[in-house]
Amino acid sequence: MGNRLSKIATRTGDDGSTGLGDGSRIAKDAPRIHALGEVDELNSQLGLLLCEDLPAGVRAELLAIQHDLFDLGGELCIPGYSVIADAQVAQLDALLEKHNADLPPLKEFILPGGSRAAAQMHVCRTVCRRAERAVVTLAQSEGAAVNPQPRQYLNRLSDLCFVLARVLNRHAGGGDVLWHKDRNKN
């Protein structure tokens, strides 16, 4: 674990660089920092979602995911470090199966929306996909210095966000907001 900051305004980043958990410094626009920022934004969006009325089980699951995302950020912060494991990916698979079991099959595309919580979950889904793309870019630029589990975790998590948006719309007493493909035909 890297050093914990007791002083936030260090001024060491004024030159456009930032420190990694291993003590090295890199440019603030490097792919590793970009990926870290996307994961941090996702965690913040989940924090905002947690301000909404949520089923207790979903709330607990999202809190656990926030901890995983913080760990994932730690992994990205220290090149060669590994903390996200197959077990965390498998946990998301189990949550996907659990929540999908109670949902009706999809027959149409779904628009982001419905309840406020579901709409926020869709925002989390899109930020998660962006974080996943950033981790893929990082892996392409640094190769073996990036483990596959963070990418797998984010891929599963974005799917879970989609499913949970559907769950949250039902929790709010509504349903999916469906895309109508023929709405502009006369």
N, C-alpha and C positions, 0 to 999 in steps of 0.2 A: 504494500500500500504506500502510495506517495505521501509526501508531507501534507499535513493539514494546514490550511491557511488560518492564521489568527488575525492577519491584516489583509483586507480585501484589496485596497488601493495600493498596489506595490510599485506601480509605474514601470515595471519591467517589460510590459507589453507595448509601451509607447513607440517602440521601433517596428511594430507590426509582427512581432513574434510572440509566441506563447510557450509556456512550459508544459511538458508531458510528465506523466507520473514517474518516469524513470530519470527525471532530471534534465533530459535533453530539451532543446528549444527548437521549434519549427515555426514556419510562417503561419499566420492566422488564417490564410486562405488555402492551406494545404488540404488535400483530400481527407486526411485523418481528422483534422479539426472540423471540416465540413460535416463529416459523418457524426462526430461527437455532438455538434450543434443540432443536427437533425434529431438525434436520439433524445437530447435534452428538451427540444421543443415538443416532441411526442410526450415525454413524461410530464411536461407542463400542461399540455392539452388534456391529458388524463386527469391531472390535478384539478383542472377546471371542471371537467365532467363530474368528478367526485363531489362537487358542490351541489349537484342536482339530486332529486329524489330518485334513488335507485333501490332495487331489491337488495336485501342484506347480503345474499350470497354473491351477487355480482359485485357489490362494493368490496367485499373481502377479496374476491378474485382480482379486481383491478388494483387494489393496494399491493397484492403480491406481485403483480405485473410491474408496478412502479418500482418495486425493489429490484426486480430482475433487470429492468431498464437502467437503473442506477449502476448495477453490476456490469451490464453491457457497456455502459459509458466508461467504467473503470478498465474494462478489457481493451477498449479502443484507445484509452489514454496511455496504455503501457504496451508498446510494441512487443509482440511475442508472448504476452500474458494471456492466460486462458481462465475464464471463470464461467461463461455460459456453456453448459454441457447438454448432452443429449436428453438428460432428465427434464430440463426446463422446456425443451422443444416437445417432448412427450407429454408434459403437463398441458401445454396448449392444445395438443391433439385431443387429449381427454376432454378438455373444456369444450372444444369444437363439437365433439361427439355428443356430449351432455346437452348442450344448448340447441344443437340442430335437431335432437330427438323430439322436441316439443313444438317445432315450427312446421307449418304447412310447406309442401314442396313449392319451389319457385316456378312460376309459369310465365312471368313477365320480368323485365328489368325493373329495378327499384331505383327511385330517385332519392337522393339524400334529403331527409326531412322527416316530418311527422311531429313527434314530441321534441321539446328542446333537448332532452337528454339523448335521444336517438340522433338528432342532427349533430350534436357535439361528438357523438361516437363516430359519425361519418367523417367529421373533421379529423378525428384521431386516426381513422383508417387511411385517409389520404396523406397525412403527415407520416404515418408509419410506412407507407409505400415509398415516400420520398426518402425516408431514412434508410430503407432497404436499398434503394438505388445508390445512395451515397456509400453504403458499405460495399456494394458490388464494385463501384468505381474505385474505392480504396483497395479492395482485394486485387483488382486488375492492375493497379499501380504498384502495389507492394507485395503481391504474391503470397508467399508462405508466411509472411508476417501477420496475416489476418486469418483467423480460424473460420471454418465454415458455419459453426453453430450460430453466431450472431445473425448471419444472413438468413439461416433457416428459421431462427426464432422470429425475426421481423416478418418473414413471409407468412408464417402461421399466425402471428399476431394480427396482421392486417386482415386475414380471413376471419379471425375471431371478432375483430371490430365490426365487420360487416354483419356477422351473425348476431352479435350483441345489440347492434342498432335495431335489428328486427325484434329482438327480445324486449328492448326498452320501449319500443312503440306499443307492444302488447301490454307491457306493464302499465303504460299510461292510458290504456283503454282503447287504443287505436290499432291500426294495422300498417302494413307497408304502403308507401306512397309509390304507386305504379306509374311507369312511363307509358304513355299512350302514343303508339307509333303512327296511328292514322288521324291524329288530332287536326291536321291541317288539310286533309283531303275534303273536297266538296261533295 
